[in-house]
Amino acid sequence: MPTTPIQTARCADLPAVGARRDLLHAMIRPMEPTNWSRIVAADGRHLEVLSLGRADAMPVLFHGGTPTAAVVYPPAAEAVTRHAIRVITYSRPGYATSDPQPGRCVADAVADVEAILDAIQADRFVTIGWSGGGPHALACAALTSDRCLAAATIAGVAPYPAPGLDWLAGMGRENVEEFGAALAGIDALSAYLTAAAGDLANVTADRVAATLGELVSDVDVASLRGPYADWAATTFRKSVSTGIDGWRDDDMAFVRPWAFDLTMIRRPVAVWQGDQDCMVPFAHGEWLAAHLPTAQPHLLAGQGHLSLAFDAFDEIVEDLLDLAK
């Protein structure tokens, strides 16, 4: 499928960081209902679920990245108010208080999503997957087409292996090492992540960029300010608060068969990707845009892995809701 031309996002068109922070604080202070729950999956595991917004609003199921756990994401909280939606996110198995699911594959997320939807009595939904959440959003689009109206990936990783894609090319050193360990096997990956988790367990907002090292481009470093840096530090700490099970099982699932075929997708999928991304390189977005049968590409110049999800989240939600009509 042909891709759209690269679109240029100019910093001058965006509010200053301080202005964005003040706007966010002003808008989310009178936040719509925020609910935490423990939902039982089909196999008896417990899932930690966070819901923002009214129960009768359109559900937007948000799959976070790797490693993250469910916390209030400032742009999502803003979107709840602006678009009258209900944002639901959860800690994938093994993260925080969600029970582990050893050996899970990407497609296994669908059963958990359906359990969450059933628990909140939602028949239809749309879904967004950021980074490591991207494959899980695609699984929903492929395997729950009767309920999932549309999907969006934000800097989502492509399958491994992907024909014609040098999967590791362009990733920062830390990701090359991490996925090299995953390809070497679960023992090698466990040893690598155990060491890496020490840095995340105590990370503070002012140390997030330094901790991420070569994984963040200049535009991403610039975006890690105010509530965004606070959010990143909080979700990273929480993601390893009960160990590395979630992180390890995510990584292993990415480099194993996903247990569904992209050609199964019939619902529209927006593919959002920036060309300044050192975590999931631009080529992954190009590959997905070319191989997803219903892709709606948004391949942006000047955006990174974090800046894209921070700056464009409202536009991503608006576009997703349009696709679901």
N, C-alpha and C positions, 0 to 999 in steps of 0.2 A: 504494500500500500504506500503511495507517495506521501511524503511528509510535508507539512507546511513550512514555509521559509522561517528561518530563525528570526524571532522577534526580539527587538532590543528593549530592555528595561533600563531606563535612565534614572540614576539616583536622584536627579533633580526633580523627577516626577513624584517621588515618594516623600512622605512627611519625615522630618528629622527624627532621629531615634528618640530624643527626649519628648517630642510632640507625640509620637506613636505611643510611648509609655504612658503619658498623661491621658491620652485618649482612651487607651485600654483600661486604665484604672477608673476613669470616669464612667465607662460603659459597663464594666463588669462588677462594679461595687454593688449595684442593686440587682445581683445575679438572679436569674430564674432558678427554679428548684434544682438543687444538687443532691443526688442520692447515691449512696454506696450500697451495694448488695452482694450477697454470696449466692451464686446460682449453681445449681447442681447440673452437671453435664450428663449426657446419656449413659456414660459408663460409671457414674457415681462420683467423679472428681468434682471439686469445688472450684469455681471461677470467681475472681474478684472483678466486679463490674461497677463502672462509674457512669452515671447518667446525668446530663445537664439539659434542662428544659422541661416543658410541659409534656405530660403523658400522651396528649392527643396530637402532638406535632409530628411532622415527618421524621422518622428515625434516620439518622446518618451514622452508620457504624464505622468508627475510626479505628484502623489497625495501626498501632504505633511501630516505631522502628526497632532496631536491634543494637544494643540492649536498651529497652525501656520498660517501664511499668506504668499502670494507669495513675495519672495525676491530672489535675485541671490544666488544660493547655490554653493559654490566654487567647490565641486567635479563635479557637473553637468556642470559648465562652462568649466572645464578641459575636461570632456568627449565630449563636443561639438567639441572641436578642435581635440582630439585624434581619435574619431570614426566617424567624419564627420556626426553628427546627428543634429537634431533640437529638443531641449528640450523645452517642453511647460508645464508650471505649472499655476495654478490659485488659487485664494482665494475662498474656498468653501463658499456657501451662509451664510451670517452673519458675515464673517470675513472681516476686513478692509473695502474696498469700494464695495464689492460684496453684493447685496441686500439679506436680510434674506429670508429664505424659511421655515417658522414655520411648525413643524411637519414632516419635510422631513424624508425619510427612506434612507438606504444605496443605494438602487437601483435607487433612484431619481437622483443620480449623473450621471447616464448614459445619460440622456437627455441633461444635461449641457455639458458633454464631446462631444456629437454628435454636439451640437450647435457650440462648439469651433472648432471642426474638419471641419465642414461645412464652418465656417467663414474663416479658413485658407486654404480651398480647399484641404484637405487631405483625401484621400480615405481609406488608411490603416495606422495603427499605432501599436506601442507596448506600454505597460504601466508598470509603477513601482509605488507601494504604500508602503510608509514607515509608520510603526506604525498605527495610526488611518487612514492613507491613504490606508492601506492594504485591508480592506473590499471593498473600492471603486474601487481599481484595480481589485479585484475578480469580482465585479459586471460588469465591462467592459468586462472581459473575458467570463462571462456567457451570457451577453445580447447583445453584439456587436460582435459575433464571425465572422460575415461577414467582419468586419473591423479590429478587434483586433487580431493580429497575434500571440502574446504571452504576458505573464504577469509575473511580479515578485513581491513578497511581501518581505519586509525587516522588520523583527520583527513585523509582522502584527497580529492584535488581531483576535481571533477565535470568531465564533458566540456565542451569549448568549441566552439560555443555550446550552451547547455543551455536548452531552452524553459522560460520562466517564471523563470529564474535570472539575476539581475544579477551576472555572474561576478566582477567586481572589487569589488563593494560590500562594505565591511567589512574589506578587506585593508589592512594597514599601508602607509604611503607607499612604502616600498622595493619591495614587491611590485607595487603599482600602476605604478610606474615601470618595473620589470623586464618585466612582461607587456605593458605598453604598448609597450615596445621590441620585444618578440617579435611583437606584432601588426603593427608597422611593417615587419618583415622581418629576415632573418638578419644583414644588415650592421649595422643599428641595434642589434640585440641583442648582437652580438659586441663592438661598441664599449662598450656599457653594462657587460657582464660583465667585460671586460678591466679596466675601472676598478675595479669592485667586487671583483674577485679579489685585488687588492692588499691589501685589508683582511683577507681570510680567510687569505692565505698565511702570515701571521705571527701570527695571533690566539693569545692565551694564555687559559687557563681564566678568569682574572679579568677578561678583556675581552670574553668572548663576548656577554654581555647588552648591553653598550654597542655592540658591533659590529652586533648585530641591530637595534638602534634601535627603531622603531615596530612591528616585527614581533613583539615579545614583550610580552604582557600582564603585569600585576603578578604573577599566579600563576606565569607562566612564568619571570619574573625570579627569583622566590623558589626555583624548583626548580633553577636553575643553580648548584648547589653541589657540592663534593666530587667524587666519581667521575663525576657527570653532566656537570659543567663540563669536567672533564678529557677525557671522551669527546667532547663537542661540539667542543672546540678541536682535538682530534686528527683527527677525521673531516673537519672543515672544511679544515684545512691540507692533509690528504692529497687531498681532492677536487680541489684546484686545483694540486697539485704538478706535474702535467704539462701544465697549461694549462686552457683553458675548454671544451674540446670536449664533455665529458660534460654539463656544466651547460647549455651552449648547445643541445645536441641534445635534452636532456630538455625544456627550455622550448618549443622548437619543436614537439616531439611533442605536448605538452599542448594547444596551440592549433590543431593540425591534426586532421583525422579520425584516430581511434584505430585504424581498420581492423578493428573488430569492433563488434557491437551488444550493448548490455547485455541485451537480451531473449534473447540466446543462452545466458545463464547459467542452469544448472539445479541447480548445487550451492549449498548454503546459504552466504550471505555475511553476516558480522557487520559492521555499520556503527557504528564508534565515533567520536564527535565531542563536543568540549566547546564550551560557549557563550562561553568566554573566549579564543577562538582568533583572533589577528590575522594569521596566515599563510594559513590556509585557513578562511574564516569558517563559522560554524555553519550558514548556509543551504546550503552545499555538502553537508554531512552530511544535512540534511533532504531535499535534492533526491535524493540517492542512496537514502536510505531509502524514498522514495516511488516511485522509478523502477526499482530493482532488483527483479526478479520474486521473488527468494528472500531478500530483505533481512531481517535480524534486527537491528533498530535498538537502539543504546545511546547515547542522546543525553543527555549529562550536563551538569548545571549545575555551575559553579565550576571547570571544568577548561579548560586551555589547550592549545596545540599541543604543547608539550614536557611539561608536567606530566602530561597524560593518558598518554603513552607511558612516562613514568618510573614513575608511581604505579600504573597499572592493568595493566602488561604481564603480570604473572602471571595476573591474572583473564582477560585477553584470550586468553592461551594456553590456560588451562583451558577457557574457553568454546569455543574453536576445536576443541580435541580432542573435546569433547562433540558438537559439530556433525558431526564426521567419523565418528562411530560409526554 
